[in-house]
């Protein structure tokens, strides 16, 4: 049985463990062995003033998460997805696409007119978002500058 739910800080441990499992494998190979750092990251992206976090539970167990926030912009209000992830055991079964559709059906009732997210173009998520109707913003560029202590 699938259940579409809103998540909050009480769900942080389950969200964090699912995140660790989802990104510990190829092609990401993220090392989230530092649980304190993992919890801090999940708290950073899920406990903001305008947070909007969705979950998909299957048989009572968290199977997918969309962690993000509501962002107001001059063209309208958007849902900014910080992280979107599905349990590795369930990937490739259409669950992510069904979950994204549930989100798309929910957000208009919250006054949200669009979804914004970023991903790497060399990861499977790139194809996933394209397949699910997201358009690449080719003029959009992300910058990063590492600073030394």
C-alpha positions as CSV (number, residue, x, y, z in Angstrom):
1,X,0.0,0.0,0.0
2,X,1.4,3.4,-1.0
3,X,0.8,6.5,1.1
4,X,1.8,10.0,0.0
5,X,2.7,12.0,3.1
6,X,4.2,15.3,4.3
7,X,7.4,14.9,6.3
8,X,8.7,17.0,9.2
9,X,11.6,17.0,11.6
10,X,10.2,13.9,13.4
11,X,10.9,12.0,10.3
12,X,14.6,13.1,10.1
13,X,16.1,9.7,11.3
14,X,14.3,7.7,8.6
15,X,14.9,10.4,6.0
16,X,18.6,10.4,6.8
17,X,19.0,6.6,6.7
18,X,17.2,6.4,3.3
19,X,19.4,9.2,2.0
20,X,22.6,7.5,3.2
21,X,21.5,4.2,1.4
22,X,20.4,6.0,-1.8
23,X,23.6,7.8,-2.3
24,X,26.2,5.3,-1.0
25,X,26.2,3.4,-4.3
26,X,27.2,4.0,-7.9
27,X,27.3,6.4,-9.4
28,X,27.5,8.8,-6.4
29,X,29.5,6.8,-3.8
30,X,28.9,9.4,-1.2
31,X,30.5,8.6,2.2
32,X,27.9,9.6,4.8
33,X,29.5,7.5,7.5
34,X,29.6,10.5,9.8
35,X,26.0,10.3,11.1
36,X,26.3,13.7,12.9
37,X,27.2,15.4,9.5
38,X,24.4,13.5,7.8
39,X,21.8,14.5,10.3
40,X,23.0,18.1,10.1
41,X,22.7,18.1,6.3
42,X,19.2,16.6,6.3
43,X,18.1,19.1,9.0
44,X,19.6,21.9,6.9
45,X,17.4,21.0,3.9
46,X,14.2,20.0,5.7
47,X,13.8,22.3,8.7
48,X,13.8,25.7,7.0
49,X,11.1,28.4,7.4
50,X,9.4,27.5,4.1
51,X,10.3,23.7,4.0
52,X,8.0,21.4,2.0
53,X,9.0,17.8,2.4
54,X,7.2,14.9,0.8
55,X,7.4,11.2,1.4
56,X,6.1,8.1,-0.2
57,X,5.6,5.2,2.2
58,X,5.1,1.7,1.0
59,X,3.7,-0.7,3.5
60,X,4.4,1.8,6.2
61,X,8.1,2.2,5.3
62,X,9.6,5.4,3.8
63,X,10.5,4.6,0.2
64,X,11.0,8.0,-1.4
65,X,11.7,11.6,-0.3
66,X,11.5,15.0,-1.9
67,X,13.1,17.5,0.4
68,X,12.7,21.1,-0.6
69,X,11.2,24.5,0.1
70,X,8.8,27.0,-1.2
71,X,10.5,29.9,-3.0
72,X,8.8,33.1,-4.0
73,X,10.0,34.6,-7.2
74,X,8.7,37.4,-9.5
75,X,7.2,34.8,-12.0
76,X,5.4,33.0,-9.2
77,X,6.0,30.6,-6.4
78,X,8.1,27.5,-7.0
79,X,8.9,24.3,-5.2
80,X,12.7,24.1,-5.0
81,X,13.7,20.5,-4.6
82,X,17.0,20.2,-2.7
83,X,17.0,16.4,-2.7
84,X,14.9,13.7,-4.4
85,X,15.6,10.1,-3.7
86,X,14.2,6.6,-3.8
87,X,15.2,3.5,-1.9
88,X,17.9,1.7,-4.0
89,X,15.9,-1.5,-3.8
90,X,12.9,0.2,-5.4
91,X,14.7,2.2,-8.1
92,X,13.8,1.4,-11.7
93,X,10.2,0.3,-10.9
94,X,8.5,3.6,-11.7
95,X,8.1,4.6,-8.1
96,X,10.1,7.8,-8.5
97,X,7.9,8.8,-11.5
98,X,4.7,8.1,-9.6
99,X,6.0,10.0,-6.6
100,X,6.9,13.0,-8.8
101,X,3.4,12.9,-10.3
102,X,1.9,13.0,-6.8
103,X,4.0,16.1,-6.0
104,X,3.0,17.8,-9.2
105,X,-0.7,17.1,-8.4
106,X,-0.3,18.5,-4.8
107,X,1.6,21.7,-5.3
108,X,-1.0,23.8,-7.3
109,X,-3.3,23.6,-4.2
110,X,-0.5,25.3,-2.3
111,X,-0.3,28.1,-4.7
112,X,2.9,26.7,-6.4
113,X,3.2,27.1,-10.1
114,X,6.5,25.2,-10.8
115,X,9.3,23.0,-9.7
116,X,13.0,24.0,-9.8
117,X,15.9,21.6,-9.1
118,X,19.5,21.0,-10.0
119,X,21.2,17.8,-10.9
120,X,24.4,16.6,-12.6
121,X,24.1,15.9,-16.3
122,X,26.3,12.8,-16.0
123,X,24.0,11.0,-13.4
124,X,20.9,8.9,-13.9
125,X,18.8,11.6,-12.3
126,X,19.4,13.8,-15.3
127,X,17.5,11.3,-17.6
128,X,14.9,10.7,-14.9
129,X,13.9,14.4,-14.7
130,X,14.0,14.8,-18.5
131,X,11.7,11.7,-18.8
132,X,9.3,13.2,-16.3
133,X,8.9,16.4,-18.2
134,X,11.4,18.8,-16.7
135,X,13.1,21.2,-19.1
136,X,16.8,21.9,-18.9
137,X,17.6,25.5,-18.4
138,X,20.6,25.8,-20.7
139,X,21.3,29.5,-19.7
140,X,21.4,28.6,-16.0
141,X,24.9,28.2,-14.6
142,X,25.9,27.1,-11.1
143,X,29.0,28.4,-9.5
144,X,31.1,27.1,-6.6
145,X,34.2,28.5,-5.0
146,X,36.2,26.6,-2.5
147,X,37.6,28.7,0.3
148,X,40.6,27.7,2.4
149,X,40.5,27.9,6.2
